[in-house]
């Protein structure tokens, strides 16, 4: 059986709801999140992260494991609070929400988890799991209405209504992830945060799920934050891409700019990691692989955090934190590339405090979470 092909945005121009608008559905501004751990000190999960998601837009968030992508997902969905900076969803500051406000937030933003095997209760039928969401949030008044809505949700994600009578262990990984998507859609949110939604699935199933997500986005006008370590996967769905490395955004721009014309050395390394059907190209790429491992997030390097692994690193990279520049469009944080391309960057005095001090490893002034990272 041939592997299904992607039929999403790469097959044509990106227009309609997916292009986003000037109005944002979610914003993170100067967000810092550290975790205290025993023996390692503070883990710098996020340091000064700023990003926006337009209504109906797909933002791809890309980076290696440990770069802070999943932490950003938990902050955007209100599962955790930032140590510093602000997180807004639909214009509301999540730090100011009370318990009732967080309950209302669930109607706006939902999270689809990475592991479809662990995100469902093995003792609960699929129909009961979906109906529970509807009844807890009082979206249906009777059990018959709940059953009817469950059937609609299952059909929406490409499953038969009879799936409601099955248990999770009776479904394949792809079917379970479809159930997870149906559960997220049950509250009719406007933003879905998709945390590596296909990485735990077979290769033959991944394209089916991505095509499903693209169809739902177009039909329902949804906005997505699509999190992945695979730049090749993200470019099939995203309107814009933000590349993260060790808790910071290092490059951001449209999908064409970041995936086809990457500037930052780390983004270029991610691009080279995407497999191609040409052994000669793969052989040449092997010599350009990024050296070393990602540093310990509890002891991030001073200056540019990528400099220990960067083939272009200079003295300034070891001492001074680069800022994202230019102010809009295709932005990247690399001293060398900015100089080569003539990009004007703020002087040291003009830079925000988080770029002058805290991002170099100095502690932020805000209070920290005292618990260990979940």
Residue frames as qw, qx, qy, qz and C-alpha x, y, z in Angstrom:
[[0.000, 0.888, 0.459, 0.000, 0.00, 0.00, 0.00],
 [0.423, 0.484, -0.026, 0.765, 1.48, 3.34, -1.04],
 [0.280, -0.372, -0.447, 0.764, 2.11, 5.98, 1.57],
 [0.144, 0.864, 0.483, 0.013, -0.58, 8.70, 1.48],
 [0.426, 0.326, 0.062, 0.842, 0.52, 12.02, 0.07],
 [0.085, -0.481, -0.360, 0.795, 0.17, 15.41, 1.67],
 [0.185, 0.600, 0.589, 0.508, -2.63, 17.36, 0.05],
 [0.262, -0.783, -0.351, 0.442, -2.37, 20.42, 2.29],
 [0.084, 0.928, 0.016, -0.362, -1.10, 23.94, 1.63],
 [0.344, -0.476, 0.588, 0.556, 2.05, 22.93, -0.26],
 [0.446, 0.328, 0.761, 0.337, -0.12, 21.80, -3.16],
 [0.171, 0.760, 0.422, 0.463, -1.32, 25.36, -3.78],
 [0.101, 0.506, -0.197, 0.834, -1.27, 28.93, -2.56],
 [0.293, -0.361, -0.737, 0.491, -2.02, 29.60, 1.08],
 [0.182, -0.288, -0.137, -0.930, -5.10, 31.75, 1.19],
 [0.606, -0.502, -0.503, -0.357, -8.29, 32.03, 3.16],
 [0.648, -0.745, -0.040, -0.155, -8.41, 31.50, 6.92],
 [0.897, -0.187, -0.045, 0.397, -4.92, 30.08, 7.09],
 [0.481, 0.548, -0.064, 0.682, -3.15, 33.28, 6.13],
 [0.412, -0.419, -0.463, 0.663, -3.96, 34.90, 9.47],
 [0.034, 0.885, 0.292, 0.361, -5.02, 38.46, 10.20],
 [0.168, 0.584, -0.348, 0.714, -3.62, 41.49, 11.95],
 [0.626, -0.517, 0.219, -0.542, -5.72, 40.47, 14.96],
 [0.283, 0.315, -0.891, 0.162, -4.13, 37.75, 17.06],
 [0.793, -0.381, -0.364, -0.307, -5.82, 34.90, 18.90],
 [0.830, -0.489, -0.091, 0.252, -2.78, 34.29, 21.13],
 [0.298, 0.826, -0.302, 0.372, 0.31, 36.24, 22.15],
 [0.801, -0.432, -0.151, 0.386, 3.38, 35.54, 24.25],
 [0.221, 0.890, -0.126, 0.378, 5.48, 38.60, 25.15],
 [0.085, 0.662, -0.595, 0.448, 8.87, 38.31, 26.84],
 [0.883, -0.352, -0.065, -0.302, 7.84, 35.04, 28.47],
 [0.152, 0.517, -0.790, 0.294, 10.20, 33.41, 30.96],
 [0.899, -0.301, -0.031, -0.316, 9.68, 30.00, 32.52],
 [0.247, 0.501, -0.789, 0.256, 12.29, 28.32, 34.72],
 [0.874, -0.337, -0.281, -0.208, 12.00, 25.17, 36.82],
 [0.260, -0.673, 0.634, -0.279, 13.83, 24.50, 40.05],
 [0.914, 0.064, -0.393, -0.083, 15.27, 21.00, 40.20],
 [0.727, -0.629, 0.271, 0.044, 17.24, 19.07, 42.78],
 [0.769, -0.234, 0.410, 0.432, 20.91, 18.90, 41.97],
 [0.540, 0.397, 0.428, 0.606, 20.77, 20.73, 38.61],
 [0.083, -0.294, -0.087, 0.948, 19.63, 24.19, 39.64],
 [0.463, 0.571, 0.267, -0.623, 17.19, 26.16, 37.51],
 [0.482, 0.229, 0.720, 0.443, 16.23, 24.72, 34.15],
 [0.147, 0.446, -0.100, -0.877, 15.78, 27.55, 31.64],
 [0.484, 0.397, 0.777, 0.068, 12.78, 26.25, 29.70],
 [0.319, 0.790, 0.370, 0.370, 11.82, 29.61, 28.15],
 [0.417, -0.476, -0.081, 0.770, 13.81, 32.84, 28.19],
 [0.070, 0.519, -0.100, -0.846, 12.27, 35.97, 26.69],
 [0.245, 0.238, 0.842, 0.417, 10.03, 34.23, 24.15],
 [0.332, 0.479, 0.156, -0.798, 7.76, 36.49, 22.10],
 [0.061, 0.086, 0.841, 0.531, 5.38, 35.17, 19.45],
 [0.493, 0.255, 0.219, -0.803, 1.89, 35.76, 18.08],
 [0.223, 0.210, 0.921, 0.240, -0.74, 33.57, 16.43],
 [0.305, 0.076, -0.183, -0.932, -3.25, 35.23, 14.13],
 [0.674, 0.204, 0.495, -0.509, -6.87, 34.14, 13.92],
 [0.863, 0.456, 0.113, -0.186, -7.13, 31.30, 11.45],
 [0.332, 0.762, -0.555, 0.014, -3.34, 31.07, 11.18],
 [0.974, -0.152, -0.102, 0.135, -1.05, 28.07, 11.59],
 [0.039, -0.857, 0.495, -0.137, 2.17, 28.82, 13.46],
 [0.926, 0.075, -0.337, 0.151, 4.76, 26.07, 13.30],
 [0.373, -0.818, 0.407, -0.158, 7.02, 25.84, 16.36],
 [0.910, 0.289, -0.274, 0.116, 10.13, 23.82, 15.54],
 [0.055, -0.762, 0.584, -0.275, 13.16, 22.68, 17.50],
 [0.488, 0.176, -0.841, 0.152, 15.00, 19.78, 19.09],
 [0.673, -0.540, -0.506, -0.010, 13.79, 17.99, 22.20],
 [0.579, -0.461, -0.304, 0.600, 14.37, 20.15, 25.27],
 [0.275, 0.268, 0.154, 0.911, 14.17, 23.49, 23.45],
 [0.108, 0.223, 0.436, -0.865, 11.00, 24.59, 25.29],
 [0.296, -0.132, -0.594, -0.736, 8.29, 23.82, 22.73],
 [0.455, -0.435, -0.773, -0.079, 6.09, 21.78, 25.07],
 [0.257, -0.401, -0.462, 0.748, 6.54, 24.34, 27.85],
 [0.137, 0.093, -0.203, -0.965, 5.23, 27.00, 25.47],
 [0.408, -0.279, -0.733, -0.468, 2.24, 24.72, 24.75],
 [0.410, -0.467, -0.718, 0.312, 1.43, 24.39, 28.46],
 [0.123, -0.333, -0.222, 0.908, 1.64, 28.14, 28.98],
 [0.224, -0.026, -0.433, -0.873, -0.57, 28.91, 25.96],
 [0.513, -0.347, -0.704, -0.346, -3.25, 26.52, 27.25],
 [0.433, -0.640, 0.160, -0.615, -3.12, 27.80, 30.83],
 [0.905, -0.209, -0.366, 0.059, -1.78, 24.56, 32.30],
 [0.652, -0.294, -0.220, 0.664, 1.15, 26.49, 33.78],
 [0.006, -0.987, -0.132, 0.088, 1.93, 30.12, 34.55],
 [0.599, 0.579, -0.174, 0.524, 4.87, 32.13, 33.29],
 [0.589, -0.421, -0.293, 0.625, 7.48, 33.42, 35.72],
 [0.068, -0.562, 0.041, 0.823, 7.73, 36.68, 33.80],
 [0.075, 0.035, -0.629, -0.773, 6.20, 38.19, 30.68],
 [0.566, 0.225, 0.335, -0.719, 2.60, 37.92, 29.55],
 [0.088, 0.111, 0.930, 0.340, 0.53, 35.24, 27.84],
 [0.447, 0.301, 0.202, -0.818, -2.73, 36.40, 26.25],
 [0.134, 0.205, 0.917, 0.316, -5.38, 34.28, 24.58],
 [0.022, -0.685, -0.632, -0.363, -8.28, 36.03, 22.86],
 [0.012, -0.723, 0.019, -0.691, -7.18, 39.28, 24.52],
 [0.708, -0.673, -0.031, -0.214, -7.19, 37.88, 28.07],
 [0.118, 0.634, -0.695, 0.318, -4.10, 37.84, 30.26],
 [0.776, -0.149, -0.607, -0.083, -3.98, 34.26, 31.52],
 [0.374, 0.064, -0.633, 0.675, -2.22, 35.30, 34.74],
 [0.257, -0.106, 0.253, -0.927, -5.28, 37.37, 35.70],
 [0.633, -0.176, -0.543, -0.523, -7.85, 34.60, 35.20],
 [0.513, -0.306, 0.613, -0.517, -9.65, 33.09, 38.17],
 [0.384, -0.005, 0.923, -0.005, -10.98, 29.53, 38.26],
 [0.544, 0.622, 0.488, -0.281, -14.10, 30.45, 36.29],
 [0.296, 0.815, -0.300, -0.397, -11.96, 32.30, 33.77],
 [0.122, -0.408, 0.877, 0.223, -9.78, 29.24, 33.22],
 [0.498, 0.298, 0.803, -0.134, -12.91, 27.18, 32.68],
 [0.491, 0.789, 0.169, -0.329, -14.03, 29.62, 29.99],
 [0.013, 0.700, -0.606, -0.377, -10.53, 29.50, 28.49],
 [0.462, -0.047, 0.878, 0.116, -11.10, 25.82, 27.67],
 [0.552, 0.655, 0.492, -0.157, -13.76, 26.94, 25.19],
 [0.280, 0.905, -0.198, -0.250, -11.17, 29.02, 23.33],
 [0.293, 0.649, -0.702, -0.026, -7.99, 26.93, 23.33],
 [0.953, -0.184, 0.180, -0.158, -7.43, 23.18, 23.51],
 [0.103, -0.649, 0.742, 0.137, -4.32, 20.99, 23.57],
 [0.954, 0.196, -0.157, -0.162, -3.83, 17.84, 21.48],
 [0.583, -0.643, 0.491, 0.068, -1.22, 15.67, 23.16],
 [0.204, 0.592, -0.730, -0.273, 1.72, 13.91, 21.57],
 [0.007, 0.135, -0.990, 0.031, 1.01, 10.37, 22.78],
 [0.631, -0.144, -0.294, -0.704, -2.41, 9.03, 21.73],
 [0.647, -0.103, -0.752, 0.075, -1.75, 5.92, 23.81],
 [0.347, -0.182, -0.617, 0.682, -1.45, 7.82, 27.10],
 [0.141, -0.059, 0.049, -0.987, -4.00, 10.60, 26.55],
 [0.656, -0.230, -0.373, -0.615, -7.09, 8.36, 26.78],
 [0.540, -0.339, 0.616, -0.462, -8.43, 6.51, 29.83],
 [0.231, 0.179, -0.921, -0.257, -8.07, 2.78, 29.04],
 [0.085, 0.261, 0.901, -0.336, -11.10, 1.96, 31.23],
 [0.329, 0.561, 0.303, -0.696, -13.46, 4.35, 29.46],
 [0.574, 0.491, 0.600, 0.263, -15.27, 3.80, 26.18],
 [0.305, 0.121, 0.269, 0.906, -14.52, 6.38, 23.49],
 [0.181, -0.640, -0.496, -0.559, -18.10, 7.61, 23.47],
 [0.546, -0.734, -0.366, 0.171, -18.11, 8.09, 27.25],
 [0.542, -0.278, 0.005, 0.793, -14.83, 10.02, 27.11],
 [0.118, 0.279, 0.350, 0.887, -16.22, 12.44, 24.53],
 [0.356, -0.684, -0.523, -0.363, -19.63, 12.73, 26.19],
 [0.572, -0.545, -0.369, 0.490, -17.98, 13.57, 29.52],
 [0.300, -0.056, 0.087, 0.948, -16.47, 16.72, 28.04],
 [0.165, -0.435, -0.480, -0.743, -19.85, 17.80, 26.70],
 [0.531, -0.657, -0.524, -0.111, -21.69, 17.24, 29.98],
 [0.555, -0.396, -0.278, 0.677, -19.03, 18.77, 32.25],
 [0.149, -0.111, 0.124, 0.975, -19.12, 21.98, 30.21],
 [0.329, 0.536, 0.585, -0.513, -22.93, 21.80, 29.92],
 [0.128, 0.306, -0.518, -0.788, -22.97, 21.81, 26.13],
 [0.420, -0.181, -0.769, -0.446, -25.76, 19.22, 25.96],
 [0.499, -0.316, 0.284, -0.755, -28.89, 18.86, 28.06],
 [0.910, -0.065, 0.224, -0.343, -29.65, 15.16, 27.61],
 [0.580, -0.329, 0.709, 0.227, -27.79, 11.87, 27.10],
 [0.687, 0.504, 0.507, 0.131, -29.42, 11.36, 23.71],
 [0.284, 0.957, -0.066, -0.005, -28.10, 14.75, 22.57],
 [0.353, -0.719, 0.578, 0.157, -24.63, 13.82, 23.87],
 [0.708, 0.022, 0.677, 0.200, -24.64, 10.56, 21.89],
 [0.573, 0.754, 0.307, 0.097, -25.69, 12.37, 18.74],
 [0.058, 0.960, -0.272, -0.043, -22.95, 14.98, 19.17],
 [0.565, -0.474, 0.649, 0.188, -20.35, 12.26, 19.83],
 [0.728, 0.345, 0.558, 0.197, -21.31, 10.61, 16.54],
 [0.376, 0.922, 0.070, 0.062, -20.91, 13.95, 14.73],
 [0.234, -0.852, 0.455, 0.108, -17.47, 14.52, 16.26],
 [0.681, -0.199, 0.671, 0.215, -16.27, 11.05, 15.29],
 [0.654, 0.590, 0.430, 0.199, -17.45, 11.48, 11.71],
 [0.113, 0.986, -0.101, -0.068, -15.78, 14.91, 11.62],
 [0.242, -0.721, 0.634, 0.144, -12.38, 13.27, 12.20],
 [0.520, 0.408, -0.672, -0.335, -12.98, 10.38, 9.80],
 [0.052, -0.095, 0.960, -0.257, -14.17, 7.69, 12.22],
 [0.403, -0.363, -0.723, -0.429, -17.39, 5.67, 12.20],
 [0.490, -0.542, 0.126, -0.671, -19.98, 6.49, 14.91],
 [0.933, -0.227, -0.271, -0.077, -19.68, 2.87, 16.06],
 [0.525, 0.364, -0.494, 0.590, -16.19, 3.76, 17.33],
 [0.359, -0.579, 0.230, -0.694, -17.96, 5.24, 20.37],
 [0.911, -0.318, -0.011, -0.263, -18.51, 1.72, 21.73],
 [0.842, 0.239, -0.348, 0.336, -14.85, 0.76, 21.61],
 [0.609, -0.741, 0.051, 0.279, -12.10, 1.04, 24.21],
 [0.094, 0.886, -0.390, -0.234, -8.77, 2.75, 23.43],
 [0.425, -0.401, 0.785, 0.203, -6.86, -0.55, 23.22],
 [0.648, 0.396, 0.649, 0.036, -9.14, -1.63, 20.37],
 [0.406, 0.907, 0.058, -0.099, -8.00, 1.28, 18.19],
 [0.762, 0.279, -0.005, 0.584, -4.84, 1.90, 16.20],
 [0.408, -0.364, -0.142, 0.825, -2.51, 4.77, 17.01],
 [0.029, 0.156, 0.366, 0.917, -3.91, 6.89, 14.20],
 [0.375, -0.581, -0.621, -0.370, -7.48, 6.23, 15.31],
 [0.507, -0.586, -0.445, 0.448, -6.63, 7.19, 18.88],
 [0.267, -0.201, 0.033, 0.942, -5.10, 10.45, 17.73],
 [0.166, -0.379, -0.527, -0.742, -8.26, 11.16, 15.73],
 [0.480, -0.651, -0.588, 0.012, -10.23, 10.62, 18.94],
 [0.452, -0.429, -0.228, 0.748, -7.90, 13.06, 20.72],
 [0.071, 0.074, 0.292, 0.951, -8.56, 15.64, 18.02],
 [0.339, -0.530, -0.626, -0.460, -12.32, 15.02, 18.26],
 [0.502, -0.602, -0.505, 0.360, -12.16, 15.54, 22.03],
 [0.303, -0.265, -0.025, 0.915, -10.34, 18.84, 21.54],
 [0.091, -0.207, -0.461, -0.858, -12.93, 19.96, 18.98],
 [0.262, -0.537, -0.802, -0.005, -15.87, 19.07, 21.24],
 [0.210, -0.669, -0.373, 0.608, -15.69, 22.48, 22.97],
 [0.428, 0.802, 0.316, 0.270, -15.58, 24.31, 19.61],
 [0.462, -0.637, 0.063, 0.614, -12.30, 26.12, 20.34],
 [0.440, 0.892, -0.031, -0.097, -10.77, 28.74, 18.08],
 [0.183, 0.752, -0.629, 0.067, -7.17, 27.68, 18.76],
 [0.989, -0.143, -0.038, 0.017, -5.65, 24.20, 18.89],
 [0.098, -0.772, 0.628, -0.007, -2.17, 23.70, 20.31],
 [0.972, 0.170, -0.136, -0.085, -0.85, 20.51, 18.71],
 [0.344, -0.742, 0.575, 0.000, 2.12, 19.16, 20.67],
 [0.008, -0.372, 0.894, 0.249, 3.97, 16.78, 18.30],
 [0.747, 0.117, 0.280, -0.592, 0.62, 15.29, 17.15],
 [0.893, 0.364, -0.181, -0.194, 2.13, 12.82, 14.67],
 [0.133, 0.679, -0.711, 0.123, 5.58, 11.97, 16.07],
 [0.466, -0.230, 0.805, -0.287, 4.31, 8.85, 17.90],
 [0.809, 0.376, 0.266, -0.366, 2.52, 7.51, 14.81],
 [0.727, 0.079, 0.554, 0.398, 3.63, 5.25, 11.97],
 [0.132, -0.311, 0.375, 0.863, 5.02, 7.09, 8.96],
 [0.001, -0.293, -0.801, -0.523, 2.15, 5.80, 6.81],
 [0.174, -0.728, -0.656, 0.093, -0.39, 7.44, 9.14],
 [0.293, -0.454, -0.138, 0.830, 1.28, 10.82, 9.64],
 [0.005, 0.044, 0.440, 0.897, 0.24, 12.28, 6.28],
 [0.266, -0.537, -0.743, -0.299, -3.39, 11.24, 6.92],
 [0.360, -0.674, -0.476, 0.436, -3.46, 13.12, 10.24],
 [0.215, -0.334, 0.111, 0.911, -1.80, 16.23, 8.78],
 [0.091, -0.236, -0.620, -0.743, -4.28, 16.23, 5.89],
 [0.322, -0.640, -0.697, -0.002, -7.13, 15.86, 8.41],
 [0.326, -0.585, -0.269, 0.692, -5.83, 18.83, 10.41],
 [0.103, -0.111, 0.345, 0.926, -5.58, 20.93, 7.26],
 [0.195, -0.440, -0.714, -0.509, -9.16, 20.09, 6.27],
 [0.365, -0.679, -0.588, 0.245, -10.49, 20.91, 9.74],
 [0.289, -0.402, -0.055, 0.867, -8.59, 24.18, 9.77],
 [0.028, -0.068, -0.481, -0.874, -10.14, 25.24, 6.46],
 [0.313, -0.495, -0.732, -0.348, -13.67, 24.08, 7.31],
 [0.472, -0.701, -0.496, 0.200, -13.80, 25.43, 10.88],
 [0.140, 0.877, -0.070, 0.455, -11.53, 28.48, 10.56],
 [0.786, -0.580, -0.073, 0.200, -9.25, 27.23, 13.34],
 [0.161, 0.845, -0.479, 0.177, -5.86, 28.58, 14.34],
 [0.961, -0.137, -0.176, 0.162, -3.10, 26.11, 15.18],
 [0.131, -0.796, 0.590, -0.024, 0.19, 26.13, 17.01],
 [0.971, 0.178, -0.154, -0.035, 1.78, 23.08, 15.39],
 [0.356, -0.760, 0.543, -0.020, 4.75, 21.87, 17.45],
 [0.977, 0.203, 0.009, 0.069, 7.30, 19.50, 15.96],
 [0.512, -0.599, 0.443, 0.427, 11.00, 18.67, 15.75],
 [0.571, 0.199, 0.656, 0.451, 10.58, 17.98, 12.03],
 [0.089, 0.504, -0.123, -0.850, 10.86, 21.06, 9.81],
 [0.103, 0.025, -0.797, -0.595, 9.81, 18.99, 6.80],
 [0.094, -0.497, -0.861, 0.043, 6.53, 18.05, 8.49],
 [0.044, -0.633, -0.371, 0.678, 5.73, 21.57, 9.71],
 [0.017, 0.320, -0.364, -0.875, 6.15, 23.20, 6.31],
 [0.058, -0.284, -0.862, -0.416, 3.22, 21.17, 4.94],
 [0.219, -0.700, -0.679, 0.020, 0.77, 22.95, 7.25],
 [0.333, -0.609, -0.257, 0.672, 2.25, 26.17, 8.66],
 [0.291, 0.913, 0.200, 0.204, 1.73, 29.73, 7.43],
 [0.044, 0.854, -0.421, 0.303, 4.57, 30.99, 9.61],
 [0.887, -0.089, -0.379, 0.250, 7.38, 29.12, 11.35],
 [0.248, -0.858, 0.360, -0.271, 9.28, 29.97, 14.55],
 [0.800, 0.191, -0.512, 0.246, 12.46, 28.02, 15.27],
 [0.560, -0.780, 0.173, -0.221, 13.40, 27.49, 18.93],
 [0.721, 0.270, -0.524, 0.364, 16.75, 26.59, 20.43],
 [0.490, -0.127, -0.596, 0.624, 17.37, 26.14, 24.15],
 [0.155, -0.649, -0.570, 0.479, 14.45, 28.29, 25.29],
 [0.028, 0.601, -0.068, -0.796, 14.73, 31.09, 22.73],
 [0.675, 0.671, 0.300, -0.062, 13.38, 31.95, 19.29],
 [0.485, -0.404, 0.422, 0.651, 16.29, 32.05, 16.84],
 [0.009, 0.067, -0.569, -0.820, 14.44, 32.56, 13.54],
 [0.352, 0.521, 0.694, -0.350, 10.90, 33.31, 12.46],
 [0.180, 0.339, -0.383, -0.840, 9.16, 34.16, 9.22],
 [0.791, 0.251, -0.064, -0.554, 6.78, 32.82, 6.59],
 [0.905, -0.077, 0.419, 0.020, 6.97, 29.14, 5.73],
 [0.746, 0.626, -0.013, 0.227, 8.70, 29.96, 2.44],
 [0.074, 0.869, -0.392, 0.292, 11.34, 32.10, 4.16],
 [0.532, -0.577, 0.581, -0.215, 12.19, 29.72, 6.98],
 [0.871, 0.004, 0.492, -0.006, 11.93, 26.39, 5.15],
 [0.764, 0.565, 0.191, 0.247, 13.21, 27.41, 1.70],
 [0.395, 0.700, -0.195, 0.561, 15.58, 30.29, 2.56],
 [0.696, -0.664, -0.209, 0.178, 16.78, 29.71, 6.14],
 [0.232, 0.846, -0.275, 0.394, 19.36, 32.17, 7.47],
 [0.510, -0.679, 0.462, -0.254, 20.25, 31.10, 11.01],
 [0.244, 0.440, -0.863, -0.044, 22.87, 28.30, 11.11],
 [0.343, -0.001, 0.859, -0.379, 20.64, 26.20, 13.37],
 [0.679, 0.459, 0.253, -0.515, 17.66, 26.48, 11.03],
 [0.507, 0.592, -0.553, -0.294, 19.93, 25.52, 8.15],
 [0.029, -0.285, 0.947, -0.146, 20.98, 22.45, 10.13],
 [0.545, 0.241, 0.652, -0.469, 17.33, 21.49, 10.66],
 [0.643, 0.588, -0.122, -0.475, 16.75, 21.94, 6.94],
 [0.335, 0.512, -0.779, -0.135, 19.64, 19.61, 6.11],
 [0.279, -0.124, 0.896, -0.321, 18.20, 17.02, 8.48],
 [0.729, 0.346, 0.233, -0.543, 15.08, 16.63, 6.32],
 [0.605, -0.071, 0.738, 0.290, 15.58, 13.42, 4.27],
 [0.489, 0.607, -0.239, -0.579, 15.78, 13.67, 0.48],
 [0.926, 0.170, 0.337, -0.030, 15.61, 10.87, -2.10],
 [0.585, 0.743, -0.283, 0.159, 19.14, 11.47, -3.37],
 [0.884, -0.330, -0.094, 0.317, 22.03, 9.49, -1.82],
 [0.563, 0.349, -0.052, 0.747, 24.59, 11.96, -3.16],
 [0.182, -0.713, 0.004, -0.677, 22.89, 14.86, -1.41],
 [0.800, -0.581, -0.081, -0.126, 22.59, 12.86, 1.80],
 [0.848, -0.031, -0.115, 0.517, 26.31, 12.04, 1.64],
 [0.300, 0.501, -0.070, 0.809, 27.26, 15.70, 1.23],
 [0.454, -0.714, -0.072, -0.529, 24.95, 16.71, 4.08],
 [0.873, -0.365, -0.267, 0.179, 26.61, 14.23, 6.44],
 [0.610, 0.110, -0.181, 0.764, 29.72, 16.41, 6.47],
 [0.051, -0.478, -0.012, -0.877, 27.66, 19.49, 7.38],
 [0.591, -0.557, -0.580, -0.068, 25.95, 17.98, 10.42],
 [0.270, -0.824, 0.194, -0.458, 25.81, 20.09, 13.58],
 [0.530, 0.216, -0.722, 0.389, 28.49, 18.97, 16.00],
 [0.017, 0.122, -0.665, 0.737, 27.91, 18.18, 19.67],
 [0.210, -0.531, -0.821, 0.008, 24.78, 17.84, 21.76],
 [0.193, -0.782, -0.212, -0.554, 22.31, 20.47, 22.91],
 [0.189, 0.337, -0.599, 0.701, 23.73, 22.05, 26.12],
 [0.267, -0.413, -0.797, 0.352, 22.21, 21.55, 29.56],
 [0.114, -0.729, -0.367, -0.567, 19.25, 23.91, 29.95],
 [0.589, -0.754, -0.234, 0.176, 20.21, 24.37, 33.61],
 [0.457, -0.590, 0.236, 0.622, 23.55, 25.85, 32.52],
 [0.615, 0.732, 0.272, 0.112, 22.92, 27.57, 29.18],
 [0.637, 0.084, 0.090, 0.761, 25.96, 29.04, 27.41],
 [0.074, -0.694, -0.121, 0.706, 26.63, 32.77, 27.65],
 [0.087, 0.379, -0.465, -0.795, 26.06, 34.90, 24.57],
 [0.690, 0.185, -0.387, -0.583, 24.41, 33.08, 21.70],
 [0.745, -0.264, 0.543, -0.283, 23.26, 29.73, 23.05],
 [0.926, 0.366, 0.088, -0.031, 24.04, 28.01, 19.77],
 [0.215, 0.862, -0.458, -0.020, 27.68, 29.14, 19.62],
 [0.504, -0.458, 0.732, 0.015, 29.22, 25.91, 21.07],
 [0.683, 0.218, 0.691, 0.096, 27.80, 23.99, 18.08],
 [0.459, 0.847, 0.148, -0.223, 27.89, 26.70, 15.42],
 [0.783, 0.161, 0.241, 0.550, 30.40, 26.54, 12.54],
 [0.275, 0.741, 0.138, 0.597, 30.24, 30.35, 12.18],
 [0.533, -0.791, -0.253, 0.164, 30.83, 31.26, 15.84],
 [0.395, 0.598, -0.212, 0.665, 32.99, 34.32, 16.55],
 [0.295, -0.009, -0.590, 0.752, 34.13, 36.01, 19.76],
 [0.330, -0.144, 0.078, -0.930, 31.05, 38.25, 19.87],
 [0.708, -0.189, -0.531, -0.425, 28.83, 35.15, 19.78],
 [0.619, -0.134, -0.687, 0.355, 30.38, 33.91, 23.04],
 [0.230, -0.152, -0.447, 0.851, 29.73, 37.13, 24.97],
 [0.281, 0.186, 0.069, -0.939, 26.74, 38.99, 23.53],
 [0.430, 0.372, 0.804, -0.175, 23.19, 37.71, 23.09],
 [0.025, 0.090, 0.548, 0.831, 21.89, 38.32, 19.54],
 [0.393, 0.375, 0.460, -0.702, 18.44, 39.84, 19.15],
 [0.491, 0.481, 0.703, 0.180, 15.81, 38.99, 16.56],
 [0.114, 0.666, -0.121, -0.727, 16.12, 41.44, 13.69],
 [0.020, -0.278, -0.042, -0.960, 14.88, 43.11, 11.56],
 [0.329, -0.009, 0.500, -0.801, 11.79, 44.30, 13.50],
 [0.751, 0.285, 0.340, -0.489, 9.33, 42.47, 11.20],
 [0.715, 0.521, -0.377, -0.274, 9.17, 39.96, 8.38],
 [0.910, 0.100, -0.351, 0.198, 11.94, 37.36, 8.20],
 [0.294, -0.842, 0.342, -0.297, 13.71, 37.73, 11.56],
 [0.902, 0.036, -0.357, 0.241, 16.76, 35.90, 12.88],
 [0.468, -0.856, 0.217, -0.041, 19.10, 36.14, 15.86],
 [0.891, 0.013, 0.125, 0.437, 22.64, 35.67, 14.55],
 [0.229, -0.809, 0.167, 0.516, 25.48, 38.21, 14.83],
 [0.387, -0.229, 0.658, 0.605, 27.32, 36.85, 11.79],
 [0.279, 0.496, 0.739, 0.361, 24.34, 36.63, 9.45],
 [0.006, 0.919, 0.338, -0.203, 23.04, 40.04, 10.49],
 [0.247, -0.699, 0.319, 0.591, 26.42, 41.60, 9.70],
 [0.368, -0.010, 0.749, 0.551, 26.70, 39.79, 6.36],
 [0.157, 0.612, 0.709, 0.313, 23.21, 40.87, 5.28],
 [0.115, 0.278, -0.008, 0.954, 23.52, 44.43, 6.61],
 [0.432, -0.661, -0.576, -0.210, 20.69, 44.09, 9.13],
 [0.018, -0.542, 0.323, -0.776, 20.60, 46.99, 11.59],
 [0.609, -0.407, -0.667, 0.135, 20.28, 45.80, 15.20],
 [0.358, -0.907, -0.078, -0.206, 19.68, 47.77, 18.42],
 [0.265, 0.589, -0.581, 0.495, 22.70, 48.98, 20.35],
 [0.425, -0.112, -0.812, 0.384, 23.37, 47.44, 23.74],
 [0.070, 0.116, 0.437, -0.889, 21.71, 50.36, 25.53],
 [0.518, 0.064, -0.209, -0.827, 18.61, 50.10, 23.33],
 [0.475, -0.033, -0.862, -0.173, 18.09, 46.39, 23.88],
 [0.703, -0.537, -0.149, -0.442, 15.44, 45.10, 26.30],
 [0.401, -0.642, 0.587, -0.287, 16.66, 43.97, 29.69],
 [0.920, -0.063, 0.370, -0.111, 16.04, 40.30, 28.93],
 [0.813, 0.542, -0.069, 0.203, 18.41, 40.47, 25.95],
 [0.165, 0.800, -0.439, 0.374, 21.17, 42.22, 27.94],
 [0.231, -0.512, 0.713, -0.420, 21.24, 40.14, 31.07],
 [0.758, -0.107, 0.502, -0.403, 18.80, 37.39, 31.84],
 [0.898, 0.402, -0.063, -0.167, 19.24, 35.62, 28.51],
 [0.412, 0.632, -0.623, 0.205, 22.94, 35.26, 29.21],
 [0.649, -0.100, -0.723, 0.217, 22.18, 33.10, 32.19],
 [0.001, 0.151, -0.487, 0.860, 21.59, 35.74, 34.88],
 [0.007, -0.440, -0.871, 0.217, 18.47, 35.15, 36.97],
 [0.117, -0.580, -0.407, -0.696, 15.28, 37.02, 36.23],
 [0.089, -0.222, 0.463, -0.854, 13.82, 39.23, 38.91],
 [0.706, -0.226, -0.201, -0.640, 10.41, 37.57, 38.81],
 [0.627, -0.332, 0.625, -0.326, 9.52, 34.84, 41.28],
 [0.300, 0.304, -0.857, -0.289, 10.21, 31.27, 40.22],
 [0.876, -0.173, -0.256, -0.369, 8.21, 28.09, 40.27],
 [0.316, -0.601, 0.684, -0.265, 9.45, 26.07, 43.22],
 [0.893, 0.006, 0.402, -0.201, 8.19, 22.69, 42.09],
 [0.407, -0.260, 0.751, 0.450, 10.08, 20.23, 39.99],
 [0.379, 0.290, -0.465, -0.746, 9.27, 20.09, 36.33],
 [0.802, 0.086, 0.430, -0.406, 6.34, 17.76, 35.70]]
